[in-house]
Amino acid sequence: LGFSMNNGRLMIGDEAVGSDSSIVDHLKDITGAEYTIFVGGKRICTTIKDDTGQRYINTYNNDIWNEYARVGKSCYLQDVEINGNEYWGYYLPLRTQEGFSVGMVFAGMPSQSISVTIRNMEIKMAVIMIFISVIAICAVIYAVRKLLRMQTTITNYMMEIDRGEFAHEMPKWIIS
């Protein structure tokens, strides 16, 4: 993608970004994540909405812009606060073809939804671990019983030999 600035507007190719939110809306439809496009530290296009349902634009995130994106660095944060809500998010600088940072893109998920997902994964992993443990315990019990049966059969066979009873043979299931 070729990003550029034209009269203070962020351009992708020949298209101005900002007034049309279809790009970020399409990404959100595909992934479920929230997206924001910034010019410098100013939100110009976003899927995030305020309490009245309006898009949360013309607000600033100068801290991230100044610390990371302006100097060409991306960052992943687990404690991003946007409009009073916590997000886990990734910021990626938008650069011109010449390599100058002109803005940034945010992609993130509400912390609460990620916490629920992590909790659900932990529960699934615990159930799987319990299931595997039960199978392992059953396998150990089976093996111990088989070994004890073999030991008892061998002991009885040895006692018969000790009494001088040589008519019996060692069972083939023990030998094989």
Stockholm file with secondary structure:
# STOCKHOLM 1.0

chainA/1-176         LGFSMNNGRLMIGDEAVGSDSSIVDHLKDITGAEYTIFVGGKRICTTIKDDTGQRYINTYNNDIWNEYARVGKSCYLQDVEINGNEYWGYYLPLRTQEGFSVGMVFAGMPSQSISVTIRNMEIKMAVIMIFISVIAICAVIYAVRKLLRMQTTITNYMMEIDRGEFAHEMPKWIIS
#=GR chainA/1-176 SS CCEEEETTEEEETTEECSSCCHHHHHHHHHHCCEEEEEETTEEEEESCBCTTSCBCCSCBCHHHHHHTGGGTCCEEEEEEEETTEEEEEEEEEEEBTTSCEEEEEEEEEEHHHHHHHHHHHHHHHHHHHHHHHHHHHHHHHHHHHHHHHHHHHHHHHHHHHHTTCCSCCCCHHHHC
#=GC SS_cons         CCEEEETTEEEETTEECSSCCHHHHHHHHHHCCEEEEEETTEEEEESCBCTTSCBCCSCBCHHHHHHTGGGTCCEEEEEEEETTEEEEEEEEEEEBTTSCEEEEEEEEEEHHHHHHHHHHHHHHHHHHHHHHHHHHHHHHHHHHHHHHHHHHHHHHHHHHHHTTCCSCCCCHHHHC
//
